[in-house]
Amino acid sequence: MALVKAAAISGFPEWSPRVRLAELRLTDLVRRQYDLYGFAPIETPAVERMEVLTAKGGIQRQIFTVGRPGDDDGEAADLGLHFDLTVPLARYVVQHAAELVFPFRRQQIQKVWRGERAQRGRFREFTQCDIDIVGSGHLDPVHDAEVLPVINSVFDAMDIPGFEIRVSNRKILGAVFADAPGTAADALRAVDRLGRSDPEALNGALEQLGADKEQIDAVVALTATESVDQARRVLSGFPQAARGLAELDAVVHGAIQLGLPEDRLRTDFSIARGLDYYTGTVCETFITGHEDWGSVCSGGRYDDLASFFTNRSYPGVGVSIGLSRLVDLLIRGEYLPASAATPAVVLVATQDRDEYLHGYLGLARTLRTAGIPTEVFLQPAPLRDQISYASAQGIPVAVIAGRREFDDDTAIVRDLRHHVQQLVTGDDIVRHVRGLLVP
Amino acid sequence: MALVKAAAISGFPEWSPRVRLAELRLTDLVRRQYDLYGFAPIETPAVERMEVLTAKGGIQRQIFTVGRPGDDDGEAADLGLHFDLTVPLARYVVQHAAELVFPFRRQQIQKVWRGERAQRGRFREFTQCDIDIVGSGHLDPVHDAEVLPVINSVFDAMDIPGFEIRVSNRKILGAVFADAPGTAADALRAVDRLGRSDPEALNGALEQLGADKEQIDAVVALTATESVDQARRVLSGFPQAARGLAELDAVVHGAIQLGLPEDRLRTDFSIARGLDYYTGTVCETFITGHEDWGSVCSGGRYDDLASFFTNRSYPGVGVSIGLSRLVDLLIRGEYLPASAATPAVVLVATQDRDEYLHGYLGLARTLRTAGIPTEVFLQPAPLRDQISYASAQGIPVAVIAGRREFDDDTAIVRDLRHHVQQLVTGDDIVRHVRGLLVP
C-alpha cells in the first residue's frame, strides 16, 4: 500500500501538547474575564452561506469555499468558512432577534479561516475572542467606554510587562475629508499604515490621494498629537471634527470613570482601523516594549451591524483578541511558559503493579477526588524509567510506594523539580502534594 | 440594496446563549475529568489534505471539501474538513512522533463535519470529545481497561439517572466467521444493527450473508449471553474465539480493579461497532432509561492507528463522546438545565447613574475581584425595568443602592428567585451574595 505523507498544511498551525496547554490557560483566562463582565457566550457554525459572508463586500478572495459532499440532500447555496466572528454575529442577531434581550452582550471564542498569504504570525486558521454589545435601534454611548476596562482586565491577568490601550474616533479623520468622502477611506488606510512613524511618507501618500495642503497638514499634525484639547486646536479649520472629538473625550473620561487606570489609556489619532467598518470609536492595544508586534486587541463602534440583512438598525461596539497570534507572540517573548506536556501534576509510580494495583489506584483516586490531576504509570517499567517519564512530561510530583509503604499506610512524595522527598501518611498526601504545587 | 436572508443552514446547529452556557458547562466537565486522568490536550486544523482524510477509505461522500481562495499561494492539494478526530490523530502522531512521549495520552475536544443526512440528533457540524492512548510499536493491554473508569468518572459527574458501559471484543464475533473473513464485516454490521433486540431478523440477515447454521446459532445465542463464561460454552465449537474471550475477561476484571463499579459495566456481545476500525475491545455507553437514545460514548482498541502513513505500528485505545448530540439529548431529557442566558449572577442596578457611577462600579469591582460574574446596568432605565431585565436573563441576584445606601456604605442585596432582600454593609456584600449563590 502506498503511504500517505503525514505533513502540515502551510498556514494552519498545529502545536505540541505543551503549547496547547499554554494556549488553553490563556483561552480560559480570556473567557473568565469575559464571564466576569457578564458577556453571554454563543457559537455560530464555521460554515455560512457565501452570500452572507460576502454581503458587506471586501475580502471575497480570502474566503475558503466549502463544497457539499456527494450525497447531500440540502439546499444548493454556495458555502464558505467564516473569516471573522462579526459577520456571523450580524446574521445571528437578526435571525434570533426575537429571543434576545438587548443590549445583547455576547462573547464568542472560535476558530476563523482566512486565505491570507502565510507569513510569520499570520495564520490561515486562528482563534478569535470577541466581545460585542449590540443594541436594537439604539445603543447608549456609555458602552463604548465599557469595553475598554474589559480589555484592561484581560491583559492585567496576563503575565506581561505592561500594555497600553490606544483610542481614537474615526469621525475625526473623516471630518478632515468631509468634502471628499471617496478619499477618506484611502486616507484612513494610509494613516493606519504609516501612522506617526513616518510623517514624510504620510505626507506623500496623502498628496498622491489628492488631498490639499490644509488636509495634509492637519492629518500629519494630528498623528503627532496626544490629547483631545491639542487636537481641537489642530482641527480648528474643520468644524465637523467637533463631534468625533466630543465622542472621544466622553469615551476617555467614561473608561477612566469605569475603572480603567489612566496610564493604560492613550488617545492616539493615528489609530484608524483602515480595513474595518467602524464608524466612531476605534482602539488598539499594544504590549509595552513589544509595540512592533502590532495591536493584540482591537475594536470599535459601528453604527449599523446588520444593514445587509435588515432595515432595522443594530448599532454595536466590540473588541477582538487574535488569540492564536497572541499565543505565538507570548511564547516567543517567554511570557507564556509552555512547561508541561500534560495536565497531570502527579505521577503515581508503580512497583509490582499486579500485587499493589489497588493501592496505587487508591492513591490516584484520593488525589483526583481532591481535584489534583494524576496519572498512574500502568506499564511495567523500572522506577527510574517512570521518574524519567514524569520529568520529560513536566510532571512536578511523583508518589512512590512499595510493600513497606503500603503496610504502613504511607507513601513517598517526591518533588521532581527540587529533588527532595518525604514520607507522608495516607491521610496527609493531599495536603502535602498541594503544598508542593502552590507556586 | 437587496437584503440577504439571515437563515440557518440545515444540519448546522446554532444555540441560544442559554443552551450554549449549558453546553459549556458540560464541555468543561468532560475536559476536567480528562485532565484529572492526565490526558494531554491537542488541537489539529479543521482542514486536512483530502488524501489524508480518505486514506483509510470509507466515507468520502460524507466529506465537506474546502476550496482555496483566489489569491492563494500554497500547494495545489485538495482539502477537506475533518470528519472525526482519529484520522487527524493518526497523522499528528506520525508527524510529531519524535517530540512525543509514548504511550501518548491525548485528549481532543473539537468540531467535526460530516455530510450526513440531517435528522433529529444527527448534526453536520458537531463537537467530539476524544481520548486515546497510543503506543509506539506496543501498547500494554492494561490501557484497554484504563479508559473505562474515565468514562465512568465523566458520566458520574453529570446529573443523569444512571448509565451503563457495555463492552465486548471484536475478535469474538470475528472468530465465528474465521473461515469467511469477507462475511465477518457484514455480520458485525448486522449484529450492530439488530443486536439482541430481534433474534429472528438477525437470523435472517445472517442467512442472507451466507452464514451456516452453526454460525447463525452461535451468533444469536451469543447476543443473548451476558457473561464471558456463558459465551465460552456457546462458542465451544469456535476455538479461535478463546483469545477474544480472554481479552474481554481481562478488560472487565482490569476495569473493575481500576475502580469502575461493577454495576456500571456489562459484557454485551451485541456491541460490534460495525462501521469502525476497531480490532479488539469495543464499548458503548447508555443512559439508564434512555437506551433508545443510543450510545453516548463509544470506543475501542485498534491494533494499528496509522498504517496508511507509516510502516511503524501505533496501537491505540480510545473513546469518544459526541458532545453536541449529548447536549441535545440531555436538554430534551431535562438533565441539563439551560436556566440562564448570561454568565453574570449579579446585576448591579443603577439609579442616578451619573451621580453614583463610581459607587456602582466599585460594587461591581468588589464582586468581580471575588470571582463573582457581575453586570452593571449602564443604560438609564427605571429600577423596575432593570429588575425585569435581570429576571429575563436568569440573573439570580440584584444589588441595589441609592443615595441613602451609599451614604451609609450599605447596599440592598435582592434574591430575585425568592423575592427577598436584605440590607448589608459594604464589607459583607461578597459573603452575602456567595451565600445566596450556593445551591
Interface residues (C-beta under 8 A of the other chain):
Chain A: M1 L3 V4 K5 A6 A7 A8 I9 S10 G11 F12 P13 E14 W15 S16 P17 R20 L21 L24 Y34 D35 L36 Y37 G38 F39 A40 P41 I42 E43 T44 P45 A46 V47 E48 R49 E51 V52 A55 Q60 R61 Q62 I63 F64 T65 V66 G67 R68 P69 G70 D71 D72 D73 G74 E75 A77 L79 L81 A90 R91 Y92 V94 Q95 H96 E99 V101 P103 R105 R106 K111 W113 G115 R117 A118 E125 D140 V142 H143 E146 S153 Q257 L258 G259 A306 S307 F308 F309 T310 N311 A341 T342 P343 A344 L357 H358 L361 R365 R368 G371 I372 P373 T374 E375 L378 Q379 P380 Y389 A392 Q393
Chain B: M1 L3 V4 K5 A6 A7 A8 I9 S10 G11 F12 P13 E14 W15 S16 P17 R20 L21 L24 Y34 D35 L36 Y37 G38 F39 A40 P41 I42 E43 T44 P45 A46 V47 E48 R49 E51 V52 A55 Q60 R61 Q62 I63 F64 T65 V66 G67 R68 P69 G70 D71 D72 D73 G74 E75 A77 L79 L81 A90 R91 Y92 V94 Q95 H96 E99 V101 P103 R105 R106 K111 W113 G115 R117 A118 E125 D140 V142 H143 E146 S153 Q257 L258 G259 A306 S307 F308 F309 T310 N311 A341 T342 P343 A344 R353 L357 H358 L361 R365 R368 G371 I372 P373 T374 E375 L378 Q379 P380 Y389 A392 Q393
